[in-house]
Amino acid sequence: MAHGNGTVTLSNEEVLRYSRHLILPDVGIDGQRKLKAGRILLIGAGGLGSPLALYLAAAGVGTLGLVDFDVVDVSNLQRQVLHGTKDIGRPKLESARERIHDVNPHVHVELYETRLTSANALDIIRDYDVVIDGTDNFATRYLTNDACVLLGKPNVYGSIFRFEGQASVFALEEGPCYRCLFPEPPPPGLVPSCAEGGVLGVLPGLVGTIQATEGIKLILGVGEPLVGRLLLIDALTMQFRTVRLRKDPNCPACGTHEIRELIDYDQFCGVTPESHVTNTNEIPEITPSELAERLRRGDDIDLIDVREPYELDIASIPNVQLIPLGTLAEALPTLDASRETIVICRTGARSGRAVRQLQAAGFRRVYNLAGGIHRWADEVDPSLPKY
């Protein structure tokens, strides 16, 4: 027997599956039919995308779109619960689809194995009711925001770092957008990524389920969405604070509507495609194999490690001087600019920024260890753990 009226109906199996929803006064059969007719797009199938996909699928959202172009890495598994050990090396979208269908075979999954860009964002987002931002970089956040404002789609925002998270709902007519809160992106390299700064594994679960809750409320049209409010979460003290946000009448996206089309967001955020790691055109580099050979020969070289002290405890190269990147400016007077200097970090990103800083301070014989400790473990010392 089909339950409900109109074009979307629930089978007896679905009625049983969603029974705890159906007895909620604010959901009921009509609300569950709204969820089944609903279309939610998830940007990213990683830390935030994992709880989002699992809970939205379980809740019975009829169509889930996923945008991602990454493969599952063992370091993802500490927080990205959508994927398992057996999925290492697989495209995230493959393991995501498999897991979603296991959670709820009634959910239709639409996959976009691509990076969201100015060229494809409007076409991808256009057919969805709600967009949920699970990205981890500023360029894609601004892109997602502007596309949602142009198309009139709600943008459920979340971000995480170390022990802290944020969530809000942007781009609804009555509230602000992401640009109202952050008119300008931070300078490249100022805010470390989760790969550099770390993230508590359960934190994306906390923030992602809050985003999923907001998505479900928007589809159902119940409660008060996080519009005009930024939820701040501190997992260390387990405190939740809400900051009021105002719509900025001069915002170029949702205020003056100056932004009528999508721009080059990498350029806007000062990111070149290579600078996610290092810009090898500008930064002199040495490979781990070359450095190991020179150290074996006994060459007189200064080794500077710009990671944090706790990272040195995980894995390090012998005889390095630890100068965390944030303290490099203070340490400059203690360093000899005439000496040959090799700078080291986890993957080469922070050390690349340190090389630039040292070059600006007059160092002429300074080199970045290409690929950082990770590549050193691959090429020189396989006994070192990678993290």
Secondary structure, DSSP 4 states (H G I P E B T S, - for coil): --BSSSS--B-HHHHHHTHHHHTSTTTHHHHHHHHHH-EEEEE-SSTTHHHHHHHHHHHT-SEEEEE---B--GGGTTT-TTS-GGGTTSBHHHHHHHHHHHH-TT-EEEEE-S---TTTHHHHHTT-SEEEE---SHHHHHHHHHHHHHHT--EEEEEEEBTEEEEEEE--TTS--HHHH-SSPPPTTSS--HHHH-B-TTHHHHHHHHHHHHHHHHHHT-S--SBTEEEEEETTTTEEEEEE----TT-TTTTS----S---HHHHTT--GGGGT--TTTS-EE-HHHHHHHHHHT---EEEE-S-HHHHHH---TTPEE--GGGHHHHGGGS-TTS-EEEE-SSSHHHHHHHHHHHHTT-SSEEEETTHHHHHHHHT-TTSPP-
